Amino acid sequence: MKVLITGGMGVNGAVTARLMVQDGLRPVLFDNRMDLTLMGDIKEKVDLVVGDVCDQAALEKIVDEYKITHIAHLAALMPEPAEADPRLGIKVGVDGTVNVLEVARAKNIKRVVFTSSKAAYGEIGGEYAPPTCKPVREDFPKRPADLYGSIKVCCEEVGRYYRETYGIEFIALRFVSIYGPGKEARHGPLSFYGQLIEKAREGAQWIIPQGGDQLNDAVYVGDVARSVYLALKAPAPGEWTFNIGTGKAWTPREFLTAAAKLFPHHKIELGPGPSKLGRSKQSYCVFDISAAKKHLGYEPAYDVERGVRDYVATLDRLGR
């Protein structure tokens, strides 16, 4: 298996590449800029290509040159940049995905794994929201509340069309809140859990008046990588869209407690109760991950404590 990872030098791409390297593969990482911040330890064990996912010819050249057999399509414009420039968000998200699928069709690549998001569901309320947190299944209504979510839904539908029309095995993975090294620096407010970990590590003072008991499913990038890799390798599944999370509700207080075991002299004060924690929409929830377990063999390996430990160990290893 020779894998092309679009967005390969990003937060999720880097950890996915590292997992593949550990398994003896040499993935090709395609990104719009050369950035080794998150992968200095494996840069000699991967192939790095700078380019634009909107450039179909460049994608075709890479597929030919490296004899690509599978594509993990992780490239995307994050929510805030997409809202700030909708045209660019759609170009990167939708046009970029069509380019990937067209290349797969032209070059007879059977499997494309696409990273989607819980943003496809939009705001989540009623019994599915905290404190009840009835697990959200893949058949939950898709009512995206922002452009990012709308782009994800569009890409899922385009992928379904290519699967049903051209036989490309397009698998969409919908992720809950993701935390991991690099996300705080690159995505800021979208990485509240990462901020807790990194500010505790730095000894920075931070007072958060409330929100310590906010329930939410949050998945570590190590499990994100595992789900992508499993989706690339799995026999053709009976379903094609999967929720990826831990299947459990965690609170910011649990993250801080885990960080405090490593940094007992941290200076963070976290108040009680629920809170949107700076977000404008209510998307906190817990995912039902039974379909991914059944069809992909996915089982989360990281609870909060293990995730926090690996997060800090990774920062140390990368010298950050």
Long-range contacts (C-beta under 8 A, 24 or more apart in sequence): 1-25, 1-69, 1-70, 1-232, 1-233, 2-26, 2-27, 2-28, 2-66, 2-67, 2-68, 2-69, 2-70, 3-27, 3-28, 3-68, 3-69, 3-70, 3-71, 3-72, 3-232, 4-28, 4-30, 4-59, 4-62, 4-63, 4-66, 4-68, 4-70, 4-71, 4-72, 5-29, 5-30, 5-71, 5-72, 5-74, 6-30, 6-31, 6-53, 6-71, 6-72, 6-73, 6-74, 6-75, 6-96, 6-100, 7-31, 7-53, 7-73, 7-74, 7-75, 7-76, 8-46, 8-48, 8-74, 9-33, 9-34, 9-35, 9-36, 9-38, 9-39, 9-48, 10-38, 10-74, 10-75, 10-182, 10-186, 11-38, 11-178, 11-180, 11-181, 11-182, 11-183, 11-186, 11-187, 11-221, 12-74, 12-115, 12-178, 12-180, 12-221, 12-224, 12-225, 12-228, 13-72, 13-74, 14-38, 14-39, 14-182, 15-180, 15-221, 15-222, 15-224, 15-225, 16-72, 16-74, 16-224, 16-225, 16-228, 16-229, 17-42, 17-46, 18-42, 18-225, 19-222, 19-225, 19-226, 19-229, 20-229, 21-45, 21-46, 23-229, 28-62, 28-66, 28-68, 30-59, 30-62, 30-75, 31-75, 32-75, 37-182, 37-318, 37-320, 38-181, 38-182, 38-318, 40-318, 40-319, 41-317, 41-318, 53-92, 53-96, 53-99, 53-100, 54-91, 54-92, 54-95, 54-96, 54-99, 55-99, 56-99, 56-102, 56-103, 59-99, 59-100, 59-103, 60-103, 60-106, 60-107, 63-103, 63-107, 63-109, 64-107, 68-107, 68-109, 69-109, 69-111, 70-109, 70-110, 70-111, 70-112, 70-113, 70-232, 71-100, 71-103, 71-104, 71-109, 71-111, 71-112, 71-113, 72-113, 72-115, 72-228, 72-232, 73-97, 73-100, 73-112, 73-113, 73-114, 73-115, 74-115, 74-228, 76-115, 76-148, 76-151, 77-148, 78-148, 78-187, 78-190, 79-119, 79-146, 79-147, 79-148, 79-190, 80-188, 80-189, 80-190, 82-146, 82-147, 82-148, 82-151, 83-146, 83-147, 83-148, 86-147, 89-147, 89-148, 89-151, 90-147, 90-151, 93-148, 93-151, 93-152, 93-154, 93-155, 94-151, 94-154, 94-155, 94-158, 97-155, 97-158, 97-159, 98-158, 101-158, 101-159, 101-162, 101-168, 101-170, 104-162, 104-168, 105-162, 105-166, 105-168, 109-168, 110-167, 110-168, 110-169, 111-168, 111-169, 111-171, 111-232, 112-159, 112-168, 112-169, 112-170, 112-171, 113-171, 113-173, 113-228, 113-231, 113-232, 114-155, 114-156, 114-159, 114-170, 114-171, 114-172, 114-173, 115-173, 115-175, 115-224, 115-228, 116-152, 116-155, 116-156, 116-172, 116-173, 116-174, 116-175, 116-241, 117-148, 117-149, 117-152, 117-174, 117-175, 118-174, 118-175, 118-176, 118-177, 118-243, 118-283, 118-285, 118-287, 119-144, 119-145, 119-146, 119-148, 119-149, 119-152, 119-283, 120-144, 120-149, 120-152, 120-153, 120-156, 120-174, 121-149, 121-174, 121-283, 121-285, 122-146, 122-149, 122-281, 122-283, 123-281, 123-282, 123-283, 124-282, 124-283, 124-284, 124-285, 125-282, 128-285, 129-282, 129-284, 129-285, 130-214, 130-215, 130-216, 130-249, 130-274, 130-284, 130-285, 131-215, 131-274, 133-215, 133-249, 133-285, 133-286, 134-286, 135-247, 135-286, 135-287, 135-288, 136-243, 136-285, 136-286, 136-287, 136-288, 137-243, 137-288, 137-291, 138-174, 138-239, 138-241, 138-242, 138-243, 138-288, 138-291, 145-281, 145-283, 146-281, 156-241, 160-240, 163-240, 169-236, 169-240, 170-240, 171-231, 171-237, 171-240, 171-241, 171-242, 172-240, 172-241, 172-242, 173-227, 173-228, 173-231, 173-242, 173-244, 173-292, 174-241, 174-242, 174-243, 174-244, 174-287, 175-219, 175-224, 175-244, 175-245, 176-216, 176-217, 176-218, 176-219, 176-243, 176-244, 176-245, 176-246, 176-285, 176-286, 176-287, 177-216, 177-217, 177-218, 177-219, 178-218, 178-219, 178-220, 178-221, 178-224, 179-218, 179-219, 179-220, 179-221, 179-307, 179-311, 180-220, 180-221, 180-222, 180-224, 180-311, 180-314, 181-221, 181-311, 181-314, 181-315, 181-318, 181-320, 183-221, 189-278, 189-279, 192-252, 192-277, 192-278, 193-218, 193-252, 193-255, 194-311, 196-252, 196-255, 196-256, 196-259, 196-268, 196-270, 197-255, 197-259, 197-308, 197-311, 197-312, 198-315, 199-266, 199-268, 200-256, 200-259, 200-260, 200-262, 200-263, 200-266, 200-268, 201-259, 201-262, 201-263, 201-266, 201-312, 201-315, 203-263, 203-265, 203-266, 203-267, 204-267, 204-268, 205-267, 205-268, 206-267, 206-268, 206-269, 207-268, 207-269, 208-252, 208-268, 208-269, 208-270, 208-271, 208-277, 209-271, 210-271, 210-272, 210-273, 210-274, 210-275, 211-252, 211-270, 211-271, 211-273, 211-274, 211-275, 211-276, 211-277, 212-251, 212-252, 212-253, 212-256, 212-270, 212-271, 212-272, 212-273, 213-251, 213-252, 213-253, 213-272, 213-273, 213-274, 214-251, 214-252, 214-273, 214-274, 214-275, 214-277, 214-284, 215-249, 215-250, 215-251, 215-274, 215-284, 215-286, 216-249, 216-250, 216-251, 216-284, 216-285, 216-286, 217-245, 217-246, 217-247, 217-248, 217-249, 217-250, 217-285, 217-286, 217-287, 218-245, 218-246, 218-250, 218-255, 218-304, 219-244, 219-245, 219-246, 219-300, 219-302, 220-302, 220-306, 220-307, 220-310, 220-311, 222-301, 222-302, 222-307, 222-310, 223-298, 223-300, 223-301, 223-302, 226-298, 226-301, 227-292, 227-296, 227-298, 230-296, 230-297, 230-298, 231-296, 234-295, 234-296, 234-297, 237-295, 237-296, 238-295, 239-291, 239-295, 242-289, 242-291, 242-292, 242-295, 242-296, 242-298, 243-287, 243-288, 243-289, 243-291, 243-292, 244-287, 244-289, 244-292, 244-298, 245-286, 245-287, 245-289, 245-300, 246-287, 246-289, 246-300, 246-302, 246-303, 247-286, 247-287, 247-288, 247-289, 247-290, 247-300, 248-286, 248-303, 249-286, 250-304, 252-277, 254-304, 255-304, 255-308, 258-304, 258-305, 258-307, 258-308, 258-309, 259-308, 259-312, 261-305, 262-308, 262-309, 262-312
